[in-house]
Amino acid sequence: MADEPNKMRAEIRARQAEDGKKAMAEYEASAAATRAKTEKLRALRLAKEAAELAAPKPPAKTKAKAGAKAGSKSAKTKKKVPDGKLADWLDDQADSGHNT
């Protein structure tokens, strides 16, 4: 009678060991697949980067407008300079009660 609990424990341990081996095999297979995919993607990325470096860059396009003078800038290319300073604007905001 004392042998039956020992046999059951031995069977349980054997099943657990078998399950552990299966789980480890699945884990290793998954890790190997991930490494293979990573290597493939890395090779593709490096090939793409090498092709981009080897390809000649197109020349920069510079077009002059027909009505514009050579030395002047058009209204679109001029930068607008804001009137006043940030400190003045902040003071105005503080005075008007907008500092919540």
Summary of the structure (lengths in Angstrom):
residues: 100
radius of gyration: 36.8
end to end distance: 83.0
largest distance: 109.3
contacts: 137
relative contact order: 0.04
helix: 63%
strand: 0%
